[in-house]
């Protein structure tokens, strides 16, 4: 039954997202997004903005963030119809961040296809993703709500986007410097900013749209932020074990990513990974250094410890949601959504 409930909402979410990023922009869409344009603004140029973003969107993705937005609105006591118009705010911000992230990481694949900067050129990818951050706000501008609520929604979105870029600044600094492995406190800060912030954005946006009180909005945002951090930790563990869908096992090693297993390995006094990071960066995903680094992380127990840590975080989010909103059907669905993040 829960699966059916998710499917029904996800189908509506997909419909809204595809309508907001059409394959061919018509005059009505152009006017809604860009207002009145000067002569010569051919829709073909707008199509160049749309294509990289739409193609990545249609490659899939878990869509748990917009689903969390809808469920958070229901948790506050409103119908999901109040939330659907706002789902582009979170999913478009996420999609834009993926395109920029792939450029910054020199990644080659995303969801099993060449990254946008390889398929369309770095200039087009940067411009399209930057535009998509702003287009994410279009749904709030068009949202039928009181001015106070719209201002609140704009404030939430822009705050979380600023925090997202701070987290990315930390991550970029670390993967550029293979000699530096951050302490756990800094790692946890980064992951809450880089991944937790979009989960917080989803929860607070949905909760505000649903009419929740400020304390309730902040509380749900905190739980969601923790769940987002847990998701990232477990996703990074998966990269070093079975590999993430659409990516190659161990490409985080090539990128020099300082994931929680790497941080815990350093804490445990495991063998020095720095030379392996440097070798993998120079030689690419087929370098023997990739599997050597993974083997070292396994020997130290850091991968297992990171998986246990991420699972414990997700379990805590599930428990807190069920405890605080006991009996609310939407709370059960949110708890179920968090449970899908758990690793086996």
KOLMAR-950483 format. One record per residue (C-alpha): residue number from 0; residue in one letter; y, z, x. Coordinates in Angstrom, 3 decimals. Each point is the difference from the previous one (the first is absolute). Layout:
% KOLMAR-950483
<atom gumi="NUM" vextor="A" north="Y" up="Z" east="X"/>
...
% end
This chain:
% KOLMAR-950483
<atom gumi="0" vextor="X" north="0.000" up="0.000" east="0.000"/>
<atom gumi="1" vextor="X" north="2.407" up="0.857" east="2.824"/>
<atom gumi="2" vextor="X" north="-0.737" up="-3.364" east="1.618"/>
<atom gumi="3" vextor="X" north="0.925" up="-1.788" east="-3.235"/>
<atom gumi="4" vextor="X" north="3.229" up="1.964" east="-0.234"/>
<atom gumi="5" vextor="X" north="0.970" up="-0.984" east="3.537"/>
<atom gumi="6" vextor="X" north="-0.856" up="-3.649" east="-0.635"/>
<atom gumi="7" vextor="X" north="2.190" up="-0.213" east="-3.082"/>
<atom gumi="8" vextor="X" north="3.011" up="1.344" east="1.863"/>
<atom gumi="9" vextor="X" north="-0.651" up="-2.083" east="3.119"/>
<atom gumi="10" vextor="X" north="-0.119" up="-3.208" east="-2.037"/>
<atom gumi="11" vextor="X" north="3.439" up="0.762" east="-1.404"/>
<atom gumi="12" vextor="X" north="1.318" up="0.915" east="3.446"/>
<atom gumi="13" vextor="X" north="-1.214" up="-3.336" east="1.382"/>
<atom gumi="14" vextor="X" north="1.693" up="-1.881" east="-2.820"/>
<atom gumi="15" vextor="X" north="3.342" up="1.691" east="0.685"/>
<atom gumi="16" vextor="X" north="-0.195" up="-0.592" east="3.756"/>
<atom gumi="17" vextor="X" north="-0.850" up="-3.708" east="-0.318"/>
<atom gumi="18" vextor="X" north="2.806" up="-0.538" east="-2.502"/>
<atom gumi="19" vextor="X" north="2.496" up="1.602" east="2.383"/>
<atom gumi="20" vextor="X" north="-1.213" up="-2.282" east="2.837"/>
<atom gumi="21" vextor="X" north="-0.593" up="-3.346" east="-1.752"/>
<atom gumi="22" vextor="X" north="-1.582" up="-2.949" east="1.732"/>
<atom gumi="23" vextor="X" north="2.949" up="-2.221" east="-0.924"/>
<atom gumi="24" vextor="X" north="3.380" up="1.645" east="-0.693"/>
<atom gumi="25" vextor="X" north="1.716" up="-1.351" east="-3.115"/>
<atom gumi="26" vextor="X" north="3.660" up="0.313" east="-0.968"/>
<atom gumi="27" vextor="X" north="-0.532" up="3.169" east="-2.052"/>
<atom gumi="28" vextor="X" north="-1.757" up="1.743" east="2.885"/>
<atom gumi="29" vextor="X" north="2.667" up="-1.155" east="2.456"/>
<atom gumi="30" vextor="X" north="2.747" up="1.405" east="-2.218"/>
<atom gumi="31" vextor="X" north="-1.801" up="3.319" east="-0.516"/>
<atom gumi="32" vextor="X" north="-0.490" up="0.492" east="3.739"/>
<atom gumi="33" vextor="X" north="3.084" up="-1.564" east="1.582"/>
<atom gumi="34" vextor="X" north="2.501" up="0.010" east="-2.909"/>
<atom gumi="35" vextor="X" north="2.336" up="-3.032" east="-0.117"/>
<atom gumi="36" vextor="X" north="-0.367" up="-2.088" east="3.144"/>
<atom gumi="37" vextor="X" north="2.289" up="-2.635" east="1.515"/>
<atom gumi="38" vextor="X" north="-0.796" up="-3.672" east="-0.383"/>
<atom gumi="39" vextor="X" north="-2.689" up="-1.152" east="2.390"/>
<atom gumi="40" vextor="X" north="-2.269" up="3.048" east="-0.356"/>
<atom gumi="41" vextor="X" north="-3.163" up="-2.042" east="-0.428"/>
<atom gumi="42" vextor="X" north="-2.989" up="2.046" east="-1.296"/>
<atom gumi="43" vextor="X" north="-2.052" up="-1.598" east="2.790"/>
<atom gumi="44" vextor="X" north="1.718" up="2.346" east="2.446"/>
<atom gumi="45" vextor="X" north="-0.913" up="2.999" east="-2.145"/>
<atom gumi="46" vextor="X" north="-3.596" up="-1.264" east="0.034"/>
<atom gumi="47" vextor="X" north="0.057" up="0.428" east="3.784"/>
<atom gumi="48" vextor="X" north="0.800" up="3.677" east="-0.552"/>
<atom gumi="49" vextor="X" north="-2.679" up="0.374" east="-2.626"/>
<atom gumi="50" vextor="X" north="-2.950" up="-1.762" east="1.602"/>
<atom gumi="51" vextor="X" north="-0.857" up="2.383" east="2.895"/>
<atom gumi="52" vextor="X" north="0.455" up="3.050" east="-2.235"/>
<atom gumi="53" vextor="X" north="-1.918" up="-1.393" east="-2.961"/>
<atom gumi="54" vextor="X" north="-2.870" up="-1.253" east="2.139"/>
<atom gumi="55" vextor="X" north="-0.482" up="3.406" east="1.606"/>
<atom gumi="56" vextor="X" north="0.238" up="1.683" east="-3.402"/>
<atom gumi="57" vextor="X" north="-2.678" up="-2.298" east="-1.443"/>
<atom gumi="58" vextor="X" north="-2.368" up="0.706" east="2.893"/>
<atom gumi="59" vextor="X" north="-0.706" up="3.300" east="-1.710"/>
<atom gumi="60" vextor="X" north="0.655" up="3.561" east="1.005"/>
<atom gumi="61" vextor="X" north="-1.145" up="3.207" east="-1.613"/>
<atom gumi="62" vextor="X" north="3.062" up="0.317" east="-2.280"/>
<atom gumi="63" vextor="X" north="-0.463" up="3.761" east="-0.037"/>
<atom gumi="64" vextor="X" north="3.722" up="0.579" east="0.456"/>
<atom gumi="65" vextor="X" north="1.172" up="-1.830" east="-3.165"/>
<atom gumi="66" vextor="X" north="-2.963" up="1.529" east="-1.843"/>
<atom gumi="67" vextor="X" north="1.161" up="3.449" east="1.125"/>
<atom gumi="68" vextor="X" north="3.496" up="-0.868" east="-1.263"/>
<atom gumi="69" vextor="X" north="-1.348" up="-0.835" east="-3.473"/>
<atom gumi="70" vextor="X" north="-2.242" up="3.065" east="-0.159"/>
<atom gumi="71" vextor="X" north="2.874" up="2.252" east="1.139"/>
<atom gumi="72" vextor="X" north="2.074" up="-1.275" east="-2.901"/>
<atom gumi="73" vextor="X" north="-2.846" up="0.833" east="-2.375"/>
<atom gumi="74" vextor="X" north="-0.394" up="3.418" east="1.603"/>
<atom gumi="75" vextor="X" north="3.616" up="0.703" east="-0.951"/>
<atom gumi="76" vextor="X" north="-0.828" up="-0.774" east="-3.615"/>
<atom gumi="77" vextor="X" north="1.186" up="-3.579" east="-0.438"/>
<atom gumi="78" vextor="X" north="-1.896" up="-3.158" east="-0.838"/>
<atom gumi="79" vextor="X" north="-0.946" up="-2.272" east="2.937"/>
<atom gumi="80" vextor="X" north="2.284" up="-2.707" east="-1.402"/>
<atom gumi="81" vextor="X" north="2.932" up="2.023" east="1.352"/>
<atom gumi="82" vextor="X" north="-1.401" up="-0.384" east="3.536"/>
<atom gumi="83" vextor="X" north="-1.274" up="-3.575" east="0.209"/>
<atom gumi="84" vextor="X" north="3.438" up="-1.611" east="0.518"/>
<atom gumi="85" vextor="X" north="0.473" up="2.197" east="3.095"/>
<atom gumi="86" vextor="X" north="-3.223" up="-0.782" east="1.876"/>
<atom gumi="87" vextor="X" north="1.657" up="-2.699" east="2.192"/>
<atom gumi="88" vextor="X" north="2.191" up="2.721" east="1.527"/>
<atom gumi="89" vextor="X" north="-2.950" up="1.512" east="1.837"/>
<atom gumi="90" vextor="X" north="-2.378" up="-2.950" east="0.469"/>
<atom gumi="91" vextor="X" north="2.700" up="-2.368" east="1.275"/>
<atom gumi="92" vextor="X" north="1.272" up="2.629" east="2.433"/>
<atom gumi="93" vextor="X" north="-3.591" up="0.420" east="1.205"/>
<atom gumi="94" vextor="X" north="-0.523" up="-3.762" east="0.357"/>
<atom gumi="95" vextor="X" north="3.252" up="-0.407" east="1.931"/>
<atom gumi="96" vextor="X" north="-1.011" up="2.793" east="2.357"/>
<atom gumi="97" vextor="X" north="-3.342" up="-1.702" east="0.709"/>
<atom gumi="98" vextor="X" north="1.663" up="-3.269" east="1.026"/>
<atom gumi="99" vextor="X" north="2.409" up="1.793" east="2.333"/>
<atom gumi="100" vextor="X" north="-2.756" up="2.286" east="1.296"/>
<atom gumi="101" vextor="X" north="-2.170" up="-2.977" east="0.968"/>
<atom gumi="102" vextor="X" north="2.872" up="-1.528" east="1.969"/>
<atom gumi="103" vextor="X" north="0.715" up="3.270" east="1.782"/>
<atom gumi="104" vextor="X" north="-3.690" up="0.526" east="0.812"/>
<atom gumi="105" vextor="X" north="-0.568" up="-3.639" east="1.071"/>
<atom gumi="106" vextor="X" north="-2.850" up="-0.023" east="-2.524"/>
<atom gumi="107" vextor="X" north="-1.949" up="-3.173" east="-0.735"/>
<atom gumi="108" vextor="X" north="-1.703" up="0.665" east="-3.332"/>
<atom gumi="109" vextor="X" north="0.899" up="1.716" east="-3.246"/>
<atom gumi="110" vextor="X" north="-2.493" up="0.159" east="-2.883"/>
<atom gumi="111" vextor="X" north="-2.200" up="-2.554" east="1.725"/>
<atom gumi="112" vextor="X" north="2.694" up="-2.673" east="0.445"/>
<atom gumi="113" vextor="X" north="2.534" up="-0.794" east="2.739"/>
<atom gumi="114" vextor="X" north="3.003" up="2.315" east="-0.138"/>
<atom gumi="115" vextor="X" north="3.175" up="-1.327" east="-1.618"/>
<atom gumi="116" vextor="X" north="1.825" up="-0.426" east="3.303"/>
<atom gumi="117" vextor="X" north="-2.815" up="-2.221" east="1.291"/>
<atom gumi="118" vextor="X" north="-0.319" up="-1.975" east="-3.228"/>
<atom gumi="119" vextor="X" north="3.722" up="-0.538" east="-0.663"/>
<atom gumi="120" vextor="X" north="1.787" up="0.827" east="3.248"/>
<atom gumi="121" vextor="X" north="1.535" up="3.277" east="1.087"/>
<atom gumi="122" vextor="X" north="3.480" up="-0.921" east="-1.250"/>
<atom gumi="123" vextor="X" north="-1.218" up="-0.753" east="-3.535"/>
<atom gumi="124" vextor="X" north="-2.244" up="3.072" east="-0.075"/>
<atom gumi="125" vextor="X" north="2.801" up="2.364" east="1.067"/>
<atom gumi="126" vextor="X" north="2.464" up="-1.467" east="-2.469"/>
<atom gumi="127" vextor="X" north="-2.439" up="-0.070" east="-2.930"/>
<atom gumi="128" vextor="X" north="-1.161" up="3.576" east="0.539"/>
<atom gumi="129" vextor="X" north="3.575" up="1.248" east="0.397"/>
<atom gumi="130" vextor="X" north="0.920" up="-1.736" east="-3.265"/>
<atom gumi="131" vextor="X" north="-3.021" up="1.567" east="-1.709"/>
<atom gumi="132" vextor="X" north="1.269" up="3.511" east="0.764"/>
<atom gumi="133" vextor="X" north="3.135" up="-0.866" east="-1.979"/>
<atom gumi="134" vextor="X" north="-1.904" up="-1.864" east="-2.705"/>
<atom gumi="135" vextor="X" north="-1.992" up="3.209" east="-0.509"/>
<atom gumi="136" vextor="X" north="3.214" up="1.466" east="-1.428"/>
<atom gumi="137" vextor="X" north="0.486" up="-2.791" east="-2.551"/>
<atom gumi="138" vextor="X" north="-2.404" up="1.656" east="-2.416"/>
<atom gumi="139" vextor="X" north="2.097" up="3.174" east="-0.015"/>
<atom gumi="140" vextor="X" north="3.211" up="-1.973" east="-0.613"/>
<atom gumi="141" vextor="X" north="-1.661" up="-1.683" east="-3.005"/>
<atom gumi="142" vextor="X" north="-1.692" up="3.189" east="-1.262"/>
<atom gumi="143" vextor="X" north="1.071" up="1.031" east="-3.487"/>
<atom gumi="144" vextor="X" north="0.977" up="3.607" east="0.534"/>
<atom gumi="145" vextor="X" north="2.982" up="2.322" east="0.047"/>
<atom gumi="146" vextor="X" north="2.334" up="-0.420" east="3.002"/>
<atom gumi="147" vextor="X" north="-0.937" up="3.455" east="1.305"/>
<atom gumi="148" vextor="X" north="-3.686" up="-0.843" east="0.143"/>
<atom gumi="149" vextor="X" north="0.634" up="-3.363" east="1.652"/>
<atom gumi="150" vextor="X" north="2.146" up="1.711" east="2.639"/>
<atom gumi="151" vextor="X" north="-2.830" up="2.490" east="0.582"/>
<atom gumi="152" vextor="X" north="-2.518" up="-2.819" east="0.439"/>
<atom gumi="153" vextor="X" north="2.244" up="-1.849" east="2.456"/>
<atom gumi="154" vextor="X" north="0.472" up="3.235" east="1.929"/>
<atom gumi="155" vextor="X" north="-3.749" up="0.659" east="0.256"/>
<atom gumi="156" vextor="X" north="-0.753" up="-3.548" east="1.150"/>
<atom gumi="157" vextor="X" north="2.703" up="-0.153" east="2.652"/>
<atom gumi="158" vextor="X" north="-0.790" up="3.473" east="1.362"/>
<atom gumi="159" vextor="X" north="-3.664" up="-0.837" east="0.427"/>
<atom gumi="160" vextor="X" north="0.751" up="-3.387" east="1.612"/>
<atom gumi="161" vextor="X" north="2.207" up="1.726" east="2.564"/>
<atom gumi="162" vextor="X" north="-2.789" up="2.471" east="0.733"/>
<atom gumi="163" vextor="X" north="-2.532" up="-2.839" east="0.259"/>
<atom gumi="164" vextor="X" north="2.012" up="-1.661" east="2.754"/>
<atom gumi="165" vextor="X" north="0.341" up="3.262" east="1.915"/>
<atom gumi="166" vextor="X" north="-3.789" up="0.355" east="-0.044"/>
<atom gumi="167" vextor="X" north="-0.356" up="-3.574" east="1.196"/>
<atom gumi="168" vextor="X" north="2.454" up="0.685" east="2.841"/>
<atom gumi="169" vextor="X" north="-2.289" up="2.802" east="1.188"/>
<atom gumi="170" vextor="X" north="-3.099" up="-2.190" east="-0.241"/>
<atom gumi="171" vextor="X" north="1.638" up="-2.883" east="1.886"/>
<atom gumi="172" vextor="X" north="1.118" up="2.293" east="2.804"/>
<atom gumi="173" vextor="X" north="-3.532" up="1.347" east="0.394"/>
<atom gumi="174" vextor="X" north="-1.836" up="-3.311" east="0.046"/>
<atom gumi="175" vextor="X" north="2.438" up="-1.376" east="2.565"/>
<atom gumi="176" vextor="X" north="-0.681" up="2.891" east="2.358"/>
<atom gumi="177" vextor="X" north="-3.718" up="0.184" east="0.741"/>
<atom gumi="178" vextor="X" north="0.541" up="3.014" east="2.246"/>
<atom gumi="179" vextor="X" north="1.242" up="2.154" east="-2.903"/>
<atom gumi="180" vextor="X" north="-2.246" up="1.632" east="-2.587"/>
<atom gumi="181" vextor="X" north="1.991" up="2.066" east="-2.512"/>
<atom gumi="182" vextor="X" north="-0.779" up="3.608" east="-0.872"/>
<atom gumi="183" vextor="X" north="-1.574" up="0.497" east="-3.420"/>
<atom gumi="184" vextor="X" north="3.250" up="1.316" east="-1.521"/>
<atom gumi="185" vextor="X" north="1.814" up="-3.248" east="0.809"/>
<atom gumi="186" vextor="X" north="-2.947" up="-2.107" east="-1.158"/>
<atom gumi="187" vextor="X" north="-0.088" up="1.761" east="-3.377"/>
<atom gumi="188" vextor="X" north="3.751" up="-0.473" east="-0.365"/>
<atom gumi="189" vextor="X" north="-0.348" up="-3.725" east="0.711"/>
<atom gumi="190" vextor="X" north="-2.860" up="-0.578" east="-2.428"/>
<atom gumi="191" vextor="X" north="1.777" up="1.851" east="-2.807"/>
<atom gumi="192" vextor="X" north="3.073" up="-2.151" east="0.562"/>
<atom gumi="193" vextor="X" north="-1.760" up="-3.316" east="0.504"/>
<atom gumi="194" vextor="X" north="-2.708" up="0.218" east="-2.694"/>
<atom gumi="195" vextor="X" north="0.643" up="3.197" east="-1.921"/>
<atom gumi="196" vextor="X" north="3.491" up="-1.129" east="-0.900"/>
<atom gumi="197" vextor="X" north="-1.164" up="-2.991" east="-2.098"/>
<atom gumi="198" vextor="X" north="-2.420" up="2.258" east="-1.876"/>
<atom gumi="199" vextor="X" north="2.846" up="2.436" east="-0.592"/>
<atom gumi="200" vextor="X" north="2.162" up="-2.906" east="-1.183"/>
<atom gumi="201" vextor="X" north="-2.669" up="-1.017" east="-2.520"/>
<atom gumi="202" vextor="X" north="-0.515" up="3.513" east="-1.353"/>
<atom gumi="203" vextor="X" north="3.674" up="0.954" east="-0.236"/>
<atom gumi="204" vextor="X" north="1.001" up="-3.330" east="-1.550"/>
<atom gumi="205" vextor="X" north="-2.671" up="0.219" east="-2.674"/>
<atom gumi="206" vextor="X" north="0.646" up="3.662" east="-0.647"/>
<atom gumi="207" vextor="X" north="3.767" up="-0.541" east="-0.338"/>
<atom gumi="208" vextor="X" north="-0.520" up="-2.980" east="-2.313"/>
<atom gumi="209" vextor="X" north="-2.293" up="2.168" east="-2.104"/>
<atom gumi="210" vextor="X" north="2.714" up="2.629" east="-0.483"/>
<atom gumi="211" vextor="X" north="-1.356" up="2.783" east="2.219"/>
<atom gumi="212" vextor="X" north="2.209" up="2.856" east="1.165"/>
<atom gumi="213" vextor="X" north="1.284" up="-0.057" east="3.582"/>
<atom gumi="214" vextor="X" north="-2.356" up="2.721" east="1.218"/>
<atom gumi="215" vextor="X" north="-2.984" up="-1.875" east="-1.443"/>
<atom gumi="216" vextor="X" north="1.143" up="-3.264" east="1.618"/>
<atom gumi="217" vextor="X" north="0.267" up="1.630" east="3.427"/>
<atom gumi="218" vextor="X" north="-3.338" up="1.803" east="-0.363"/>
<atom gumi="219" vextor="X" north="-1.890" up="-3.161" east="-0.882"/>
<atom gumi="220" vextor="X" north="1.802" up="-1.871" east="2.786"/>
<atom gumi="221" vextor="X" north="-1.232" up="2.569" east="2.535"/>
<atom gumi="222" vextor="X" north="-3.607" up="-0.276" east="-1.182"/>
<atom gumi="223" vextor="X" north="0.209" up="-3.793" east="0.090"/>
<atom gumi="224" vextor="X" north="1.488" up="0.043" east="3.489"/>
<atom gumi="225" vextor="X" north="-2.945" up="2.085" east="1.217"/>
<atom gumi="226" vextor="X" north="-2.416" up="-2.385" east="-1.715"/>
<atom gumi="227" vextor="X" north="1.706" up="-2.973" east="1.662"/>
<atom gumi="228" vextor="X" north="-0.321" up="1.670" east="3.395"/>
<atom gumi="229" vextor="X" north="-3.692" up="0.674" east="-0.686"/>
<atom gumi="230" vextor="X" north="-0.479" up="-3.643" east="-0.944"/>
<atom gumi="231" vextor="X" north="1.528" up="-1.137" east="3.299"/>
<atom gumi="232" vextor="X" north="-2.114" up="2.384" east="2.058"/>
<atom gumi="233" vextor="X" north="-3.208" up="-1.161" east="-1.677"/>
<atom gumi="234" vextor="X" north="1.057" up="-3.643" east="0.232"/>
<atom gumi="235" vextor="X" north="0.488" up="0.451" east="3.755"/>
<atom gumi="236" vextor="X" north="-3.429" up="1.623" east="0.272"/>
<atom gumi="237" vextor="X" north="-1.483" up="-2.992" east="-1.814"/>
<atom gumi="238" vextor="X" north="1.669" up="-2.345" east="2.519"/>
<atom gumi="239" vextor="X" north="-2.012" up="1.706" east="2.742"/>
<atom gumi="240" vextor="X" north="-3.294" up="0.109" east="-1.887"/>
<atom gumi="241" vextor="X" north="-0.938" up="-2.757" east="-2.444"/>
<atom gumi="242" vextor="X" north="3.368" up="-1.738" east="0.261"/>
<atom gumi="243" vextor="X" north="2.597" up="-0.613" east="-2.717"/>
<atom gumi="244" vextor="X" north="-0.428" up="-2.893" east="-2.462"/>
<atom gumi="245" vextor="X" north="1.847" up="-3.065" east="1.252"/>
<atom gumi="246" vextor="X" north="0.498" up="1.450" east="3.490"/>
<atom gumi="247" vextor="X" north="-2.158" up="0.281" east="3.099"/>
<atom gumi="248" vextor="X" north="-1.654" up="3.260" east="1.047"/>
<atom gumi="249" vextor="X" north="2.038" up="1.684" east="2.697"/>
<atom gumi="250" vextor="X" north="3.138" up="-2.138" east="-0.219"/>
<atom gumi="251" vextor="X" north="1.920" up="3.293" east="-0.061"/>
<atom gumi="252" vextor="X" north="-1.107" up="0.428" east="3.626"/>
<atom gumi="253" vextor="X" north="1.466" up="-3.407" east="0.906"/>
<atom gumi="254" vextor="X" north="3.273" up="0.943" east="-1.726"/>
<atom gumi="255" vextor="X" north="0.125" up="3.314" east="1.865"/>
<atom gumi="256" vextor="X" north="0.070" up="1.929" east="-3.250"/>
<atom gumi="257" vextor="X" north="0.069" up="3.765" east="0.449"/>
<atom gumi="258" vextor="X" north="-2.123" up="0.895" east="-3.018"/>
<atom gumi="259" vextor="X" north="-1.268" up="3.499" east="-0.748"/>
<atom gumi="260" vextor="X" north="-3.338" up="-0.557" east="1.799"/>
<atom gumi="261" vextor="X" north="1.946" up="-0.855" east="3.160"/>
<atom gumi="262" vextor="X" north="2.222" up="3.075" east="-0.396"/>
<atom gumi="263" vextor="X" north="-3.002" up="2.283" east="-0.577"/>
<atom gumi="264" vextor="X" north="-1.865" up="-1.568" east="2.932"/>
<atom gumi="265" vextor="X" north="2.927" up="0.940" east="2.237"/>
<atom gumi="266" vextor="X" north="0.057" up="3.532" east="-1.428"/>
<atom gumi="267" vextor="X" north="-3.716" up="0.353" east="0.775"/>
<atom gumi="268" vextor="X" north="0.523" up="-1.054" east="3.601"/>
<atom gumi="269" vextor="X" north="-2.024" up="-3.187" east="-0.383"/>
<atom gumi="270" vextor="X" north="-0.114" up="-2.707" east="2.642"/>
<atom gumi="271" vextor="X" north="3.244" up="-1.832" east="0.657"/>
<atom gumi="272" vextor="X" north="0.473" up="-2.868" east="-2.480"/>
<atom gumi="273" vextor="X" north="3.202" up="-1.345" east="1.529"/>
<atom gumi="274" vextor="X" north="-1.614" up="-2.539" east="2.361"/>
<atom gumi="275" vextor="X" north="-2.157" up="-1.287" east="-2.871"/>
<atom gumi="276" vextor="X" north="3.062" up="-0.416" east="-2.248"/>
<atom gumi="277" vextor="X" north="1.728" up="-1.973" east="2.745"/>
<atom gumi="278" vextor="X" north="-3.034" up="-2.189" east="0.651"/>
<atom gumi="279" vextor="X" north="-0.512" up="-0.692" east="-3.718"/>
<atom gumi="280" vextor="X" north="3.663" up="-0.937" east="-0.397"/>
<atom gumi="281" vextor="X" north="-0.278" up="-2.578" east="2.778"/>
<atom gumi="282" vextor="X" north="-3.397" up="-1.446" east="-0.958"/>
<atom gumi="283" vextor="X" north="0.085" up="0.150" east="-3.803"/>
<atom gumi="284" vextor="X" north="-2.536" up="0.961" east="-2.654"/>
<atom gumi="285" vextor="X" north="-2.985" up="-1.378" east="1.968"/>
<atom gumi="286" vextor="X" north="0.726" up="2.226" east="2.966"/>
<atom gumi="287" vextor="X" north="-2.878" up="2.356" east="0.883"/>
<atom gumi="288" vextor="X" north="2.647" up="2.722" east="0.193"/>
<atom gumi="289" vextor="X" north="0.146" up="0.081" east="-3.825"/>
<atom gumi="290" vextor="X" north="-3.591" up="1.147" east="-0.447"/>
<atom gumi="291" vextor="X" north="0.240" up="2.226" east="3.064"/>
<atom gumi="292" vextor="X" north="2.960" up="1.835" east="-1.540"/>
<atom gumi="293" vextor="X" north="-1.811" up="0.368" east="-3.336"/>
<atom gumi="294" vextor="X" north="-3.086" up="1.346" east="1.778"/>
<atom gumi="295" vextor="X" north="2.151" up="2.570" east="1.835"/>
<atom gumi="296" vextor="X" north="1.556" up="1.109" east="-3.305"/>
<atom gumi="297" vextor="X" north="-3.465" up="0.385" east="-1.488"/>
<atom gumi="298" vextor="X" north="-1.288" up="2.023" east="2.957"/>
<atom gumi="299" vextor="X" north="2.880" up="2.459" east="-0.212"/>
<atom gumi="300" vextor="X" north="-0.571" up="0.488" east="-3.737"/>
<atom gumi="301" vextor="X" north="3.604" up="-1.021" east="-0.749"/>
<atom gumi="302" vextor="X" north="-0.930" up="-2.665" east="-2.558"/>
<atom gumi="303" vextor="X" north="-2.192" up="2.428" east="-1.926"/>
<atom gumi="304" vextor="X" north="2.675" up="2.713" east="0.138"/>
<atom gumi="305" vextor="X" north="2.690" up="-2.405" east="-1.262"/>
<atom gumi="306" vextor="X" north="-2.223" up="-1.070" east="-2.903"/>
<atom gumi="307" vextor="X" north="-0.611" up="3.640" east="-0.940"/>
<atom gumi="308" vextor="X" north="3.736" up="0.735" east="0.226"/>
<atom gumi="309" vextor="X" north="0.961" up="-2.981" east="-2.180"/>
<atom gumi="310" vextor="X" north="-2.672" up="0.826" east="-2.566"/>
<atom gumi="311" vextor="X" north="1.168" up="3.620" east="-0.157"/>
<atom gumi="312" vextor="X" north="3.588" up="-1.157" east="-0.609"/>
<atom gumi="313" vextor="X" north="-1.107" up="-2.302" east="-2.824"/>
<atom gumi="314" vextor="X" north="-2.153" up="2.748" east="-1.534"/>
<atom gumi="315" vextor="X" north="2.974" up="2.378" east="0.079"/>
<atom gumi="316" vextor="X" north="2.104" up="-2.587" east="-1.875"/>
<atom gumi="317" vextor="X" north="-2.740" up="-0.375" east="-2.607"/>
<atom gumi="318" vextor="X" north="-0.304" up="3.769" east="-0.472"/>
<atom gumi="319" vextor="X" north="3.772" up="0.523" east="-0.232"/>
<atom gumi="320" vextor="X" north="0.442" up="-2.779" east="-2.555"/>
<atom gumi="321" vextor="X" north="-2.784" up="1.292" east="-2.221"/>
<atom gumi="322" vextor="X" north="1.212" up="3.586" east="0.279"/>
<atom gumi="323" vextor="X" north="3.665" up="-0.665" east="-0.760"/>
<atom gumi="324" vextor="X" north="-0.517" up="-2.498" east="-2.825"/>
<atom gumi="325" vextor="X" north="-3.290" up="1.338" east="-1.341"/>
<atom gumi="326" vextor="X" north="-1.073" up="-1.834" east="-3.153"/>
<atom gumi="327" vextor="X" north="2.443" up="-2.892" east="0.349"/>
<atom gumi="328" vextor="X" north="-2.033" up="-3.243" east="-0.163"/>
<atom gumi="329" vextor="X" north="2.353" up="-1.697" east="2.473"/>
<atom gumi="330" vextor="X" north="-0.635" up="2.804" east="2.496"/>
<atom gumi="331" vextor="X" north="-3.707" up="-0.774" east="-0.157"/>
<atom gumi="332" vextor="X" north="0.719" up="-3.661" east="0.715"/>
<atom gumi="333" vextor="X" north="2.306" up="0.875" east="2.897"/>
<atom gumi="334" vextor="X" north="-2.638" up="2.342" east="1.423"/>
<atom gumi="335" vextor="X" north="-2.549" up="-2.803" east="-0.356"/>
<atom gumi="336" vextor="X" north="2.339" up="-2.367" east="1.807"/>
<atom gumi="337" vextor="X" north="0.345" up="2.467" east="2.876"/>
<atom gumi="338" vextor="X" north="-3.789" up="0.345" east="0.093"/>
<atom gumi="339" vextor="X" north="-0.368" up="-3.712" east="0.744"/>
<atom gumi="340" vextor="X" north="1.738" up="0.703" east="3.320"/>
<atom gumi="341" vextor="X" north="-2.808" up="2.241" east="1.212"/>
<atom gumi="342" vextor="X" north="-2.275" up="-1.382" east="2.700"/>
<atom gumi="343" vextor="X" north="-3.747" up="0.263" east="-0.225"/>
% end
